[in-house]
Amino acid sequence: MTTTHAAPVTVAMTRRVDPARSSEMVAWMRAGTALAEVFPGFLGAGWVQTAPGSPEWHMLYRFADAETLRRWEESPQRRWWLTSAQGIVEHTRAERRTGIEGWFDPPRERSVEELAAAAAPGPPSPPRWKQAVTIWLAFFPLSLAATLLTGRLIADVPVAARVLLTTLCLTPLMTYLVLPRITRALHWWLHGQPMPWRIRR
């Protein structure tokens, strides 16, 4: 029996469309987002035109893991959605990112109107000191537990071998389990938002 670690998967697509049909492009992308939203694991989507009047559009969507992404990509809803744009939209490029990329950039949906109105793309990442504190909060308990366990169970093993074993175990735990959870829990602090329990009524 094998165990797989789930990691969010971000898909970035580049598509081209006649600038005269930009309103149809926006409606088409909104329809795709609405279809994807009902699928388990959907984390967010967004799109932006390269420049006013440009034929090139960039679309991004994220799912909780490769399996939930696969279910969306193989779904009849998505096939219908892609078919509905034949003759209008040209697909040019796709890129997938997984693992630690995007830890501190939470997915969110932004319309092309919001993106075009902004001089800079999206909100800034959290300050580096906050990122460092978050990583330390995730790493300290794991490192402490690993030190105690290796000191008791494999104390006679050479130091280099112990460090190798520890890092091999801790790296996937940090990447796929602990850090994603702690960044979600501290999202409000990382991005300077009010404490969640203070805004509840």
N, C-alpha and C positions, 0 to 999 in steps of 0.2 A: 504494500500500500504506500503510495507516494503522497506527500503533502505539498501543495503549491502555495506560494505567497502571492496574495492579490496586491496589485499596484495600479493606481489610476493610469489610464491610457488617454493621452491627448492626441487628437488627429487634426492636423492643419491641412486644409485644402486650398488650392488656388484654382479659380475658375474664371473664364472670360465670357463676356456677354456684350452685345451691342449697346453702347451707352444710351441709345434712344430707348432701350427697354429696361432701364435701371429700376423703374417702379415695379415691373414684373419680376425682376430679380429679387428685390426685397421681399415681395409677397411670397415668392417661391421659397426663400430661405426661412421666412417666418413659418410657413407651412411645415417645412422639414423639422424645425425646432419643436413645433407643437406635437408632431408625431413622435419625435424621440423622447419628449418629456414623460410620456406614459410608460416608458420602458424602465424596468428596475435597473439601478446602477447609473442612470443618467445624472451627470453632475453639472452640466451647463453648456452653453453654446454662445457664439458671437460671430459677428462678421464686420468687415470694413472694406470700403472701396479704396484702391490705392491712392487715387486723387480724384477731385471732381472732374467728371467727364471721362475718366479712365475706363477702359473695357475690362480691367483686371480687378477681381474681388478675392478677398481672403476670408475663408470661413474656418472656424475652429469649434470642435466639440470634444467633450471629455466624458468618459465612462469610468466607473469604479474599478474595473479590471478588464482583462482581455476577454473573458467569457461573456460579460454583459455587453461589451462592444460587439462581439461576434453575433450575438443574438439580434442586435439592432441591424448590423450590416447585412445579415442574411434574412431579414424579415421581409414579408410581402409588402408591408407598409413602406419600407425604404425603397424597394424595387419600384413600386408605383410612383413614389415621389421622384425618383431619378428619371423614370420614363416620361413623367409629365413635363420635363424640361428639355426633351429632345428637340433639336432644331433651334433652341434658344441659348442654352448654356453649354459651353465647351470646358471639359475637365482638362487641366493641364498638369497639376502636380499634387502629390500627397506626401505628408510626413507624419510619422508617429513617434511619440516620446513617452517613455515610462520611467519608473524608478524614482530617483530623488529629484528629477527636474520638476520644477513647478511646486515644490513644497510650500513656498511662501507666497505664491500667487494663486489665490483661490479662484475657481472658475465662476464666472458670472456672465449673464447675458446682457449684451449692449446692442442697441439698434444702430444702424448705420447713421441715423440722424445724430445720436449722442456722440458717436465716435468722430463724425465730421465736425461737430461743434467744438470738440476739444483740441487744443493746440498740441497737447502731448498725448501719446497713446496710453490710456489707462492710468490707474493710481500707482504711485511709487511703491516699491517693495518696502517692507519694514526696515527700520534702522538696523545696521549690522550688529549693533550691540544687543538688540532684542533677538535677532536670529541666533547670536552666540549663546545668549542665556537659554533660549529654547532648546538648542542642541545639548547644552550642558545638563539641563533638567532631564532630558531623555537619556543622556549617556551615563550620568553619575550612578543612578540605581543599577543599571545594567553592569557597569564596570565593577561596582561594589559587590554585587551578587556573584559575578564571575570570579573575582579575586577570592572571595570566601570559599566558593565551591572548589576551585582549582587548588587552593591551599590545603583543603582537607582531602580531596579525592585523588589528586595527582601531584602531590607535593614533591615526590621524588623524580618527576619528569624534568628534564633540563629546561631552563628558563625560555630559551628560544622556541622550543616545541610547545611549551605552555602558552606563550604569547601567540604563536601561530594558531593553535587550537582555539584560543579565546577570540581572536579577531575573526576567524572563520565563522564562529557561532554568532558573535555580536553584530557583525556587519549586516547580514540579512534581517536580523531582529530590528536593528535601528532603521534600516531602509524601508522595510515593508510593514512593520507592525507599530513600533513605539513612536517614532518621529511623526508619521502621518497623523496618529491619534492625538499627540500632544499639540501639534500645530492647529488641528481642528478645535481642540479644547481652548487654546489660547488665542484663537483668531481675533477676538475682540481686543485683546491687549496688544497683539502684534500690529494691528492696524488702527490703534488709537480710538477704538469705539467704546461706548459705555458698557459697564458690566452687565451681562445678560439678565442677572437677577434684579438689577435696579430698574430696568425698563419694563419688566413684567408688571402687570396690574392685576 
